[in-house]
Amino acid sequence: MYAHVCLHQSMLYLVGLGLGDAKDITVKGLEIIKNADYVFLEAYTSILCVEQQVLEEFYGRQIQLADRETVEQNSDVILEHAKDKDVAFLVVGDPFGATTHSDLVLRAHQLNIRYQVIHNASIMNAVGCCGLQLYNFGETVSIVLWTDSWKPDSFYDKIASNRKQGLHTLCLLDIKVKEQSVENMMRGKKVYEPPRYMSVNEAVKQLLDVIKTRDLKGESPAYTDSTIAVGLARVGSANQQIVCGSMKELLSCDLGPPLHSLVIPGHLHFIEKDMLKLFALNPSILEES
């Protein structure tokens, strides 16, 4: 008789961590982390509300930080390990919340490396906590932090398109982690700027600046400072905050530490209005909309 031996094949696991803290991991994800040969934490498309050390204590594993440079330019390091070992690549939220991770999967496929995705909550579905129904959302936009010489505003057209169709717009706000100044980049210095996270206030200010400077060719602006908007902070954590008000009101509303997101609603169903009143600075604004 011949004994059948089941040989374990190595695997690249993309594990979603959810949005809140270490305990948001799924049971399946936790088992994978505990058994993996290498554990990497992607640390630039989003952040958890806890430190890396807290994750390591809860998971019982040492974690290697994978910054933007590692994932986008040196992903060979991660994939090389995955050729003959199990690698857990941890992503805040859901693994496919950022296009970078699709690129990692494509690279793995080209190298005949098996992969498995463990999904979790992300801002793309958790945004429903503000009371707006997910199937009423249109295209999601990203709003980047402007500089004196770089002020992209292509997000305006997508917001305008969503609003014309009565759809809500989720605005993902910029995160700058391990970024270099132009001066240091040109000099080849590996000196990085302090982390920056866009706030709801900054996002609203940029949105309102766009309609002041853009040539709308005679069209009415897609929104004004009296347009209702919803600011969200630290969604999924114990101290998450949601505030609904006019854009003008949100300009001066402090939602505390990152991460922040912003929603510009389209047509509001009466149930959505009732839900937004729970978070409204001035509930009467929803009666007028």
PyMOL commands that set and color helices and strands:
alter all, ss='L'
color gray80, all
select helices_A, chain A and resi 22-24+27-35+52-59+68-72+76-82+95-97+99-110+123-130+134-136+155-164+182-187+200-213+247-250+270-277+284-288
alter helices_A, ss='H'
color red, helices_A
select strands_A, chain A and resi 12-16+38-42+64-66+87-91+115-118+141-143+169-173+175-176+196-197+228-233+241-246+260-264
alter strands_A, ss='S'
color yellow, strands_A
deselect
rebuild
show_as cartoon
